[in-house]
Amino acid sequence: MSQSLSLRSDIVLDAWLTRDVWPRRIVAFMIDVIVIALLALAVAWVILVFGILTLGLGFLLLHLLPLVPPIYYIAWLCTRAAATPGQRLLGLTLRQDDTLDQPEPLRPSIAQAIVWTVLLYLSFALSMLPFLLVLVTRRHRALHDLLSGLTVVHATALNRGRPA
């Protein structure tokens, strides 16, 4: 009997923390793509000016431009909010999956942020098929979430406390 109550409690907690998360993740990603594009454009302009001032030698820094998106994700996921600007705008945050039942779930470590980011780009390289897991997994997690041990949850649900 107590086992069914504990299972029921897990289902309620999952619903409380991850309700309508995956549609919000899509919109958050689109916002982040726009921010990353603007950031990359600004970096490209700085490199362009530097390249002109160094008579072409600074143009070699253009090879670093593909590092802007991964650095963006890793840097934002390691902040206190543990979310990119797009995720924060839509009220989402990342937490370690195995600590979600604790009063204060842990934010991602730097290693988890790196793994999550690398696997995110790998998911895109695999024709976005790993993203379909959000439709069938507990807590609506994609493959990069499962393998990195992270879960995207509502930040407001974490701040309000647990459901009764």
C-alpha positions as CSV (number, residue, x, y, z in Angstrom):
1,M,0.0,0.0,0.0
2,S,2.7,2.5,0.9
3,Q,4.5,1.6,-2.3
4,S,1.6,2.8,-4.4
5,L,1.5,6.0,-2.4
6,S,5.2,6.7,-3.0
7,L,4.7,6.0,-6.8
8,R,1.7,8.4,-6.8
9,S,3.8,11.0,-5.0
10,D,6.5,10.6,-7.8
11,I,3.9,11.1,-10.5
12,V,2.5,14.2,-8.8
13,L,6.0,15.6,-8.4
14,D,6.9,14.9,-12.0
15,A,3.7,16.6,-13.2
16,W,4.3,19.5,-10.9
17,L,7.9,20.2,-12.1
18,T,7.6,19.3,-15.8
19,R,4.1,20.2,-17.0
20,D,4.2,21.7,-20.5
21,V,8.0,21.9,-20.5
22,W,8.7,20.5,-23.9
23,P,6.8,23.2,-25.9
24,R,8.4,25.9,-23.9
25,R,11.8,24.3,-24.6
26,I,11.2,24.7,-28.3
27,V,10.4,28.4,-28.0
28,A,13.3,28.9,-25.6
29,F,15.6,27.4,-28.2
30,M,14.4,29.7,-30.9
31,I,15.0,32.7,-28.6
32,D,18.5,31.4,-27.8
33,V,19.3,30.9,-31.5
34,I,18.4,34.6,-32.1
35,V,20.6,35.7,-29.2
36,I,23.5,33.5,-30.3
37,A,23.2,34.9,-33.9
38,L,23.4,38.4,-32.6
39,L,26.3,37.5,-30.3
40,A,28.1,35.8,-33.2
41,L,27.5,38.8,-35.4
42,A,29.0,41.1,-32.8
43,V,32.0,38.8,-32.4
44,A,32.5,38.7,-36.1
45,W,32.4,42.5,-36.3
46,V,35.1,42.7,-33.6
47,I,37.2,40.2,-35.5
48,L,36.7,42.0,-38.7
49,V,37.9,45.3,-37.2
50,F,40.8,43.5,-35.5
51,G,41.6,41.8,-38.8
52,I,41.8,45.1,-40.6
53,L,43.9,46.7,-37.9
54,T,46.4,43.8,-38.0
55,L,46.5,43.8,-41.8
56,G,44.7,40.5,-42.2
57,L,46.4,38.5,-39.4
58,G,43.5,38.9,-37.1
59,F,41.2,37.2,-39.6
60,L,42.5,33.9,-38.3
61,L,40.3,34.4,-35.3
62,L,37.3,33.8,-37.5
63,H,38.0,30.1,-36.9
64,L,36.9,30.6,-33.3
65,L,33.4,31.7,-34.4
66,P,31.9,28.2,-34.3
67,L,32.8,28.1,-30.6
68,V,30.3,30.8,-29.8
69,P,27.2,28.6,-29.4
70,P,28.7,25.9,-27.2
71,I,30.4,28.5,-25.0
72,Y,27.0,30.4,-24.8
73,Y,25.3,27.2,-23.5
74,I,28.0,26.1,-21.1
75,A,28.5,29.5,-19.6
76,W,24.7,30.1,-19.0
77,L,24.1,26.6,-17.7
78,C,26.8,27.1,-15.1
79,T,25.2,30.3,-13.7
80,R,23.1,30.5,-10.6
81,A,19.9,30.3,-12.7
82,A,21.2,27.2,-14.6
83,A,19.3,28.4,-17.7
84,T,20.0,30.2,-20.9
85,P,18.3,33.6,-21.5
86,G,15.6,31.9,-23.6
87,Q,14.9,29.3,-20.9
88,R,14.8,32.0,-18.2
89,L,12.4,34.0,-20.2
90,L,10.0,31.1,-20.4
91,G,10.5,30.1,-16.7
92,L,12.6,27.0,-17.2
93,T,15.8,25.8,-15.5
94,L,18.0,22.7,-15.5
95,R,18.5,20.6,-12.4
96,Q,20.2,17.3,-11.7
97,D,17.6,14.5,-12.2
98,D,18.6,12.4,-9.2
99,T,18.2,15.4,-6.8
100,L,14.7,16.5,-7.9
101,D,13.1,14.9,-4.8
102,Q,15.3,16.9,-2.5
103,P,14.0,20.3,-1.1
104,E,16.7,22.1,-3.1
105,P,17.7,20.2,-6.3
106,L,21.3,20.7,-7.5
107,R,22.2,22.8,-10.5
108,P,24.3,21.2,-13.3
109,S,28.0,20.8,-12.7
110,I,30.4,22.1,-15.3
111,A,31.0,18.6,-16.6
112,Q,27.2,18.0,-16.9
113,A,26.8,21.3,-18.8
114,I,29.6,20.3,-21.2
115,V,28.1,16.9,-21.8
116,W,24.6,18.3,-22.2
117,T,25.8,20.9,-24.8
118,V,27.8,18.4,-26.8
119,L,24.9,15.9,-26.8
120,L,22.5,18.6,-27.8
121,Y,24.5,19.3,-30.9
122,L,24.9,15.6,-31.5
123,S,21.1,15.3,-31.4
124,F,20.8,17.9,-34.2
125,A,23.4,16.0,-36.2
126,L,21.3,12.8,-35.8
127,S,18.4,14.4,-37.6
128,M,16.8,15.5,-34.3
129,L,15.5,12.0,-33.7
130,P,16.8,11.9,-30.1
131,F,14.4,14.8,-29.3
132,L,11.4,12.5,-29.9
133,L,12.1,10.9,-26.5
134,V,10.4,13.9,-24.8
135,L,7.1,12.5,-26.0
136,V,7.5,9.1,-24.2
137,T,10.0,9.5,-21.3
138,R,9.3,10.2,-17.7
139,R,9.8,13.9,-17.0
140,H,9.8,14.6,-20.8
141,R,13.5,14.3,-21.2
142,A,15.4,14.2,-24.5
143,L,18.4,11.9,-25.0
144,H,20.9,14.6,-24.1
145,D,19.0,15.1,-20.8
146,L,19.0,11.4,-20.1
147,L,22.7,10.9,-20.8
148,S,23.8,14.0,-18.9
149,G,21.6,13.3,-15.9
150,L,19.7,16.6,-16.1
151,T,16.1,17.6,-16.3
152,V,14.4,20.8,-17.5
153,V,11.9,21.9,-14.9
154,H,9.8,25.0,-14.2
155,A,11.8,27.4,-12.0
156,T,8.6,28.7,-10.4
157,A,7.6,25.1,-9.4
158,L,10.9,24.8,-7.6
159,N,10.5,28.1,-5.8
160,R,6.9,27.5,-4.7
161,G,7.6,24.2,-2.9
162,R,6.2,20.8,-3.4
163,P,2.6,20.0,-4.2
164,A,0.4,18.4,-1.6
